[in-house]
Amino acid sequence: MSADHTPGPWNTTGLNIRNREGGLICTVTNLWAEKATPQNVKEANARLISYAPLLLESVVMALQFLEIVQYSAKDKDPDLSRAAGLLAIGFECVISSATETNENRTNN
């Protein structure tokens, strides 16, 4: 997993998402919206964005757990092993998408 993003934890102050030192990461707006986004929706979006580092870390840990389950259940419970493997593929895609750099996107 790449650490190119600002490390968490992040928090919100109104519509601003800030790092642990209080530095501004981003501000939720509706600059490109066709109509004004309600304030409560923008605040909910800010809270969701502020949890991005924790969510990414949780997905990475869940992937590690799924890999253990997949391996350990291989002979005892093939269905469980297969299910863990399929979930792991999805989690790998999420992690890859979240940590992919712009350079990698333009080269693919």
Helices and strands as residue ranges (DSSP letters): E 11-13, E 16-18, E 24-27, H 39-50, H 52-72, H 78-99, H 102-107
